[in-house]
């Protein structure tokens, strides 16, 4: 859900973000800017995507989920920006 200028994703709600490219394009890179609570992390598969890091995708679509690095509470990620670079096929 959104809260102010943040888009909040919760591990307990199976929070996911899927980014897709229209026909004729692929996603080149994705960069998330986010804060976290309860040891939350943004994941692509099992790989942690750090805030501000550029993730090389080169695919038609990509899905990110929320996990946690420790503790007993459900991880939370508070996204403040998503930058997607597309490339024509």
ZATI-774747 format. One record per atom (N, C-alpha, C): y, x, z negated; atom name; residue in three letters. Coordinates in pm, 1 decimal, padded with zeros to 6 digits. Last residue first. Example, Ala and Ser with C-alpha at 12.3 -4.5 7.8 and 13.67 -1.06 7.14 Angstrom:
2
py, px, pz, atom, rest
-00225.0, 01285.0, -00708.0, N, ser
-00106.0, 01367.0, -00714.0, CA, ser
00003.0, 01290.0, -00787.0, C, ser
-00569.0, 01319.0, -00780.0, N, ala
-00450.0, 01230.0, -00780.0, CA, ala
-00330.0, 01320.0, -00780.0, C, ala
% end
This chain:
89
py, px, pz, atom, rest
-00374.3, 01428.4, 02898.6, N, unk
-00501.0, 01483.9, 02949.4, CA, unk
-00483.9, 01539.0, 03087.9, C, unk
-00095.1, 01509.7, 02695.5, N, unk
-00149.2, 01438.7, 02812.2, CA, unk
-00276.1, 01507.8, 02858.8, C, unk
-00095.8, 01508.5, 02344.4, N, unk
-00097.7, 01589.3, 02465.2, CA, unk
-00158.0, 01506.0, 02578.5, C, unk
00097.6, 01455.8, 02043.5, N, unk
00002.4, 01412.3, 02144.7, CA, unk
00013.2, 01502.8, 02267.2, C, unk
00136.2, 01511.0, 01708.7, N, unk
00170.4, 01565.5, 01839.2, CA, unk
00058.5, 01526.2, 01935.9, C, unk
00263.2, 01350.2, 01426.8, N, unk
00152.2, 01356.6, 01521.3, CA, unk
00205.2, 01411.2, 01653.8, C, unk
00335.1, 01350.1, 01090.5, N, unk
00383.4, 01399.6, 01220.2, CA, unk
00262.1, 01417.7, 01311.7, C, unk
00417.0, 01150.9, 00824.1, N, unk
00306.5, 01189.5, 00911.9, CA, unk
00367.8, 01230.8, 01045.5, C, unk
00533.8, 01140.9, 00484.3, N, unk
00558.1, 01161.2, 00627.9, CA, unk
00428.5, 01198.4, 00698.8, C, unk
00443.6, 01071.4, 00234.6, N, unk
00585.7, 01049.1, 00261.8, CA, unk
00619.6, 01070.7, 00408.9, C, unk
00168.8, 00949.3, 00056.7, N, unk
00216.7, 01004.6, 00183.3, CA, unk
00363.7, 00969.7, 00202.3, C, unk
00004.4, 01015.5, -00211.5, N, unk
00128.3, 00942.7, -00183.7, CA, unk
00195.0, 01006.7, -00062.0, C, unk
-00323.6, 00967.7, -00318.4, N, unk
-00235.7, 01046.0, -00233.5, CA, unk
-00115.9, 00959.2, -00198.3, C, unk
-00549.4, 00987.2, -00589.4, N, unk
-00445.8, 00911.0, -00521.4, CA, unk
-00358.8, 01008.6, -00441.4, C, unk
-00876.8, 00959.5, -00737.2, N, unk
-00770.6, 01034.7, -00672.0, CA, unk
-00674.0, 00943.6, -00598.9, C, unk
-00966.5, 00803.3, -01039.5, N, unk
-00972.0, 00799.3, -00894.4, CA, unk
-00852.3, 00872.1, -00834.5, C, unk
-01057.6, 01012.8, -01319.7, N, unk
-00981.9, 00905.1, -01257.3, CA, unk
-00994.3, 00913.8, -01105.3, C, unk
-01181.6, 01240.8, -01406.9, N, unk
-01261.6, 01118.6, -01402.2, CA, unk
-01188.7, 01002.3, -01337.8, C, unk
-01162.9, 01574.7, -01259.2, N, unk
-01123.3, 01465.3, -01347.0, CA, unk
-01210.0, 01342.3, -01327.3, C, unk
-01112.4, 01691.3, -00918.2, N, unk
-01166.3, 01696.4, -01053.4, CA, unk
-01120.4, 01577.7, -01134.5, C, unk
-01023.0, 01647.1, -00665.3, N, unk
-01071.5, 01781.6, -00695.9, CA, unk
-01131.4, 01791.4, -00835.3, C, unk
-01097.6, 01365.2, -00456.2, N, unk
-01035.1, 01426.7, -00573.5, CA, unk
-01098.7, 01562.5, -00600.7, C, unk
-00995.5, 01190.3, -00157.3, N, unk
-01096.3, 01235.0, -00253.1, CA, unk
-01025.7, 01289.3, -00375.7, C, unk
-00933.5, 00982.9, 00119.3, N, unk
-00885.3, 01036.1, -00008.0, CA, unk
-01004.0, 01073.4, -00095.4, C, unk
-00941.9, 01058.4, 00475.8, N, unk
-00976.0, 00980.2, 00357.1, CA, unk
-00916.1, 01046.5, 00233.5, C, unk
-00875.0, 01022.6, 00825.5, N, unk
-00856.6, 01095.7, 00700.3, CA, unk
-00889.4, 01002.3, 00585.0, C, unk
-00979.4, 01044.6, 01160.6, N, unk
-00972.8, 00965.6, 01037.8, CA, unk
-00964.0, 01057.7, 00916.5, C, unk
-00871.3, 01044.4, 01498.9, N, unk
-00908.8, 01121.0, 01380.2, CA, unk
-00890.8, 01030.8, 01258.2, C, unk
-00917.7, 01035.3, 01858.4, N, unk
-00881.2, 00976.0, 01729.6, CA, unk
-00928.0, 01066.4, 01616.5, C, unk
-00946.4, 01211.4, 02068.6, N, unk
-00888.2, 01080.7, 02097.1, CA, unk
-00844.6, 01010.8, 01968.1, C, unk
-00854.7, 01554.7, 01986.4, N, unk
-00949.5, 01444.6, 02003.4, CA, unk
-00873.5, 01315.6, 02031.1, C, unk
-00726.1, 01782.9, 01857.6, N, unk
-00775.9, 01785.0, 01995.2, CA, unk
-00885.4, 01681.3, 02019.1, C, unk
-00645.6, 01890.7, 01589.6, N, unk
-00738.3, 01780.6, 01611.9, CA, unk
-00804.7, 01788.7, 01749.8, C, unk
-00531.5, 02090.5, 01333.5, N, unk
-00561.4, 02088.0, 01476.3, CA, unk
-00671.5, 01986.6, 01500.8, C, unk
-00294.2, 02023.2, 01097.2, N, unk
-00436.9, 02006.8, 01125.4, CA, unk
-00456.2, 01998.0, 01276.4, C, unk
-00064.7, 02200.7, 00915.1, N, unk
-00089.3, 02142.2, 01046.5, CA, unk
-00240.4, 02141.5, 01071.3, C, unk
00043.3, 02120.9, 00584.1, N, unk
-00040.4, 02201.3, 00674.0, CA, unk
-00061.1, 02127.2, 00806.0, C, unk
00175.6, 01944.5, 00419.2, N, unk
00255.2, 02034.9, 00499.8, CA, unk
00176.0, 02121.7, 00595.6, C, unk
-00088.7, 01931.3, 00188.9, N, unk
00042.1, 01878.1, 00226.9, CA, unk
00120.9, 01983.7, 00303.8, C, unk
-00412.6, 02014.6, 00319.4, N, unk
-00303.0, 02033.2, 00224.5, CA, unk
-00173.1, 01975.2, 00279.0, C, unk
-00707.9, 01870.2, 00351.9, N, unk
-00587.5, 01889.6, 00431.0, CA, unk
-00470.6, 01898.1, 00333.6, C, unk
-01041.0, 01973.0, 00301.1, N, unk
-00914.4, 01932.9, 00240.9, CA, unk
-00799.1, 01967.2, 00333.7, C, unk
-01327.0, 01851.9, 00459.3, N, unk
-01224.9, 01956.0, 00458.7, CA, unk
-01094.9, 01902.6, 00401.3, C, unk
-01513.3, 01662.5, 00502.1, N, unk
-01517.0, 01724.8, 00369.5, CA, unk
-01410.9, 01834.5, 00355.9, C, unk
-01321.8, 01453.3, 00690.3, N, unk
-01461.3, 01485.2, 00659.9, CA, unk
-01467.1, 01537.9, 00517.8, C, unk
-01035.3, 01544.1, 00575.5, N, unk
-01088.6, 01511.8, 00707.4, CA, unk
-01234.1, 01553.9, 00700.0, C, unk
-00853.1, 01430.4, 00286.7, N, unk
-00969.6, 01493.9, 00348.0, CA, unk
-00988.2, 01451.2, 00492.5, C, unk
-00625.2, 01485.6, 00030.2, N, unk
-00646.0, 01424.1, 00160.7, CA, unk
-00757.0, 01502.7, 00229.7, C, unk
-00677.7, 01437.5, -00320.7, N, unk
-00666.8, 01524.8, -00204.3, CA, unk
-00687.0, 01442.1, -00078.5, C, unk
-00588.9, 01396.5, -00668.1, N, unk
-00617.1, 01344.6, -00534.6, CA, unk
-00598.5, 01449.2, -00426.5, C, unk
-00556.6, 01432.7, -00942.2, N, unk
-00629.3, 01534.6, -00866.1, CA, unk
-00667.2, 01487.5, -00726.2, C, unk
-00380.4, 01221.7, -01010.5, N, unk
-00520.6, 01220.3, -01054.0, CA, unk
-00607.9, 01312.8, -00970.3, C, unk
-00172.4, 01224.6, -00718.4, N, unk
-00193.8, 01194.3, -00859.6, CA, unk
-00343.9, 01200.1, -00886.7, C, unk
00046.3, 01394.8, -00483.8, N, unk
-00080.8, 01339.3, -00528.7, CA, unk
-00078.9, 01312.0, -00677.8, C, unk
00242.2, 01383.0, -00183.9, N, unk
00225.5, 01419.8, -00323.7, CA, unk
00093.7, 01358.2, -00367.8, C, unk
00270.9, 01497.2, 00160.8, N, unk
00232.0, 01404.1, 00054.8, CA, unk
00237.0, 01469.3, -00082.7, C, unk
00276.5, 01505.2, 00499.3, N, unk
00351.7, 01550.8, 00383.5, CA, unk
00321.7, 01449.6, 00273.9, C, unk
00055.6, 01599.1, 00758.1, N, unk
00089.9, 01505.4, 00651.4, CA, unk
00176.6, 01575.6, 00548.8, C, unk
00025.7, 01648.8, 01096.5, N, unk
00075.4, 01710.3, 00972.7, CA, unk
00115.1, 01599.8, 00876.2, C, unk
-00188.9, 01706.6, 01370.1, N, unk
-00137.0, 01609.9, 01273.0, CA, unk
-00090.7, 01688.6, 01150.7, C, unk
-00220.4, 01776.7, 01723.8, N, unk
-00212.9, 01815.4, 01583.0, CA, unk
-00158.8, 01700.1, 01498.7, C, unk
-00315.3, 01627.9, 01955.0, N, unk
-00319.7, 01773.2, 01948.4, CA, unk
-00322.5, 01819.3, 01802.3, C, unk
-00486.5, 01360.6, 02069.7, N, unk
-00407.9, 01406.6, 01955.5, CA, unk
-00423.9, 01557.4, 01948.2, C, unk
-00455.7, 01285.4, 02418.6, N, unk
-00534.8, 01323.6, 02301.7, CA, unk
-00437.6, 01363.3, 02191.3, C, unk
-00421.7, 01037.1, 02679.0, N, unk
-00367.7, 01134.4, 02583.9, CA, unk
-00472.6, 01169.9, 02479.3, C, unk
-00541.6, 00841.2, 02825.5, N, unk
-00470.3, 00944.8, 02898.6, CA, unk
-00410.7, 01053.0, 02809.9, C, unk
-00493.2, 00574.6, 02600.0, N, unk
-00567.7, 00629.2, 02712.6, CA, unk
-00481.1, 00729.2, 02790.1, C, unk
-00344.0, 00677.0, 02286.6, N, unk
-00365.5, 00582.0, 02395.1, CA, unk
-00438.9, 00652.7, 02509.3, C, unk
-00500.9, 00795.2, 01988.2, N, unk
-00416.0, 00819.9, 02105.0, CA, unk
-00445.8, 00714.1, 02209.8, C, unk
-00496.2, 00715.7, 01637.3, N, unk
-00556.5, 00709.7, 01770.0, CA, unk
-00453.9, 00739.8, 01877.4, C, unk
-00577.9, 00770.5, 01306.6, N, unk
-00474.4, 00789.5, 01407.1, CA, unk
-00544.4, 00795.3, 01542.4, C, unk
-00650.3, 00619.6, 01006.1, N, unk
-00704.1, 00655.6, 01136.8, CA, unk
-00588.3, 00660.6, 01235.8, C, unk
-00689.2, 00665.6, 00671.7, N, unk
-00587.3, 00662.3, 00775.1, CA, unk
-00655.8, 00705.3, 00903.8, C, unk
-00820.2, 00499.5, 00380.8, N, unk
-00834.8, 00579.4, 00501.6, CA, unk
-00712.3, 00564.2, 00590.4, C, unk
-00945.5, 00438.0, 00060.0, N, unk
-00827.0, 00456.5, 00143.3, CA, unk
-00853.3, 00547.3, 00261.3, C, unk
-01122.5, 00310.0, -00114.5, N, unk
-01172.5, 00370.8, 00009.3, CA, unk
-01059.3, 00389.3, 00108.8, C, unk
-01006.3, 00251.8, -00348.7, N, unk
-00997.8, 00147.7, -00245.8, CA, unk
-01051.6, 00196.5, -00112.5, C, unk
-01033.4, 00484.4, -00494.3, N, unk
-01108.4, 00367.6, -00540.2, CA, unk
-01106.2, 00252.5, -00439.3, C, unk
-00848.4, 00652.5, -00371.2, N, unk
-00990.2, 00678.7, -00352.3, CA, unk
-01072.0, 00555.1, -00388.8, C, unk
-00560.7, 00519.1, -00221.0, N, unk
-00641.1, 00536.2, -00341.8, CA, unk
-00787.2, 00557.4, -00305.5, C, unk
-00246.6, 00588.6, -00092.2, N, unk
-00388.4, 00573.4, -00062.0, CA, unk
-00467.3, 00605.3, -00187.8, C, unk
00077.8, 00476.7, -00025.7, N, unk
-00018.9, 00522.4, -00124.9, CA, unk
-00161.4, 00488.7, -00082.4, C, unk
00354.4, 00584.1, 00119.2, N, unk
00237.4, 00505.9, 00156.6, CA, unk
00125.5, 00557.7, 00067.1, C, unk
00694.4, 00568.9, 00009.6, N, unk
00561.2, 00629.1, 00009.3, CA, unk
00457.1, 00529.3, 00058.5, C, unk
00940.9, 00468.2, -00043.7, N, unk
00927.0, 00547.2, 00078.8, CA, unk
00791.8, 00616.2, 00086.6, C, unk
00826.3, 00193.2, -00210.6, N, unk
00947.2, 00266.9, -00176.4, CA, unk
00928.8, 00336.7, -00043.3, C, unk
00507.9, 00184.5, -00142.7, N, unk
00590.6, 00177.5, -00262.2, CA, unk
00714.7, 00260.6, -00235.4, C, unk
00237.8, 00028.0, 00028.9, N, unk
00362.4, 00104.6, 00028.5, CA, unk
00436.7, 00081.7, -00101.7, C, unk
-00118.1, 00083.9, 00000.0, N, unk
00000.0, 00000.0, 00000.0, CA, unk
00122.8, 00087.2, 00000.0, C, unk
% end
